Amino acid sequence: MTLYEILLVVHIFSAIIGLGPGFVMTFIAKKSSTMSELRHAFYFRHKIHIFVMVGSTLLLVTGIWMGVLNPILFRKGWYTISIFLYFVTLAAGPFVLKPIMKPIKEILRTEEGEDIPHAYIGHAKQLYVVEHVTNVILIIIIGLMILKPF
């Protein structure tokens, strides 16, 4: 196997490890009906997020490395658009998702009863919309990678 082929295999496995869990992460806390369930759900979301971060980092590194080994990729629309969209999804983490998660984490930390407060519901709706949008972008990227339309 060439270095490029090894990178491609790592890239594909990174997508499975990093993106797969990210697609289900959104749905883990949606059905929680008590604060205990919600805390437990966000605990699992945090653990899953580790896979997402490792896989996402490997995806970026291997994807760019393959472009360095095969510079013609930088002239392909599907490749450059995929990288651009990937950076958009990565930027969503610290610039959009983190500010939404801050009050959610505070609610999880301070709420004493078992009833889920209304303040959480508003923040959760925002969180889920952003996560669904990033998931759609990732599906577009996967489609571009598979189909290589232009």
C-alpha positions in Angstrom: 0.0 0.0 0.0 1.2 3.5 -0.8 1.2 6.2 1.8 -1.8 7.8 0.0 -3.8 4.5 0.2 -3.0 4.2 4.0 -4.1 7.8 4.5 -7.3 7.0 2.6 -8.0 4.0 4.8 -7.4 6.1 8.0 -9.5 8.8 6.5 -12.5 6.5 6.0 -12.2 4.9 9.4 -11.9 8.4 11.0 -15.2 9.3 9.3 -16.8 6.3 10.8 -15.4 6.9 14.3 -15.8 10.6 14.3 -18.9 11.4 12.3 -21.0 8.4 13.0 -21.3 9.0 16.8 -21.8 12.7 16.1 -25.0 12.0 14.1 -26.6 10.2 17.1 -25.3 12.6 19.8 -28.1 15.0 19.1 -30.8 12.5 19.9 -29.4 11.2 23.2 -30.8 13.9 25.5 -34.0 14.7 23.6 -36.2 12.1 25.4 -35.0 12.9 28.9 -37.9 13.6 31.2 -36.1 14.3 34.5 -32.9 16.2 35.5 -31.3 12.9 36.5 -31.9 11.5 33.0 -30.7 14.7 31.4 -27.5 14.8 33.4 -26.9 11.2 32.5 -27.6 11.9 28.8 -25.2 14.9 28.8 -22.6 12.7 30.5 -22.8 10.2 27.6 -22.8 13.1 25.1 -19.5 14.2 26.6 -18.0 10.7 26.3 -19.2 10.4 22.7 -17.8 13.9 21.9 -14.3 12.5 22.6 -14.7 10.1 19.6 -16.1 12.9 17.5 -13.1 15.1 18.3 -10.5 12.4 17.6 -12.1 11.3 14.4 -12.7 14.8 13.2 -9.1 15.8 13.8 -7.9 12.7 12.0 -10.3 13.5 9.1 -8.8 16.9 8.7 -5.2 15.9 9.0 -5.5 12.9 6.6 -7.7 14.9 4.2 -5.2 17.7 3.9 -2.2 15.3 3.8 -3.8 13.5 0.9 -4.1 16.9 -0.8 -0.5 17.6 -0.2 0.5 14.2 -1.7 -1.9 14.7 -4.6 -2.0 18.5 -5.2 -4.4 18.2 -8.1 -7.1 17.7 -5.4 -6.8 21.4 -4.5 -8.1 22.2 -8.0 -11.1 19.9 -7.6 -14.3 21.7 -6.6 -15.6 18.8 -4.5 -12.4 18.8 -2.5 -12.1 22.5 -1.9 -15.8 22.9 -1.1 -15.6 19.9 1.3 -12.6 21.4 3.2 -14.3 24.8 3.4 -17.6 23.2 4.7 -15.6 21.1 7.1 -13.9 24.3 8.5 -17.4 25.8 8.9 -18.6 22.8 11.0 -15.4 22.9 13.0 -15.9 26.6 13.7 -19.4 26.0 14.8 -18.1 24.3 17.9 -16.3 27.2 19.7 -18.3 30.0 18.1 -21.9 28.7 18.1 -22.2 25.4 20.1 -20.1 26.4 23.0 -22.0 29.6 23.8 -25.3 27.6 23.7 -23.8 24.8 25.9 -22.6 27.3 28.6 -26.1 27.9 30.1 -27.1 24.3 29.6 -24.0 23.2 31.6 -25.0 25.7 34.3 -28.5 24.4 34.5 -27.2 20.8 34.7 -24.8 21.9 37.5 -27.2 24.0 39.6 -30.7 22.7 39.1 -31.8 20.8 42.2 -35.2 19.4 41.5 -36.1 16.6 39.0 -38.2 18.8 36.8 -36.4 20.1 33.7 -36.6 23.9 33.8 -38.1 25.8 30.9 -34.9 27.7 30.5 -33.2 24.5 29.4 -35.8 23.8 26.7 -35.1 27.0 24.9 -31.3 26.4 24.9 -31.8 22.8 23.9 -33.8 23.7 20.9 -31.1 26.1 19.8 -28.5 23.4 20.4 -30.4 20.8 18.4 -31.0 23.1 15.5 -27.3 23.9 15.2 -26.3 20.3 15.6 -28.8 19.3 12.9 -27.5 21.9 10.5 -23.9 20.8 11.1 -25.0 17.2 10.5 -26.6 18.2 7.2 -23.4 19.9 6.2 -21.4 16.8 7.1 -23.8 14.7 4.9 -23.2 17.1 2.0 -19.4 16.7 2.6 -19.8 12.9 2.6 -21.8 13.1 -0.6 -19.1 15.2 -2.2 -16.4 12.8 -1.2 -18.3 9.8 -2.6 -19.7 11.3 -5.8 -16.9 13.8 -6.6 -19.3 15.6 -8.9 -17.0 18.4 -10.1 
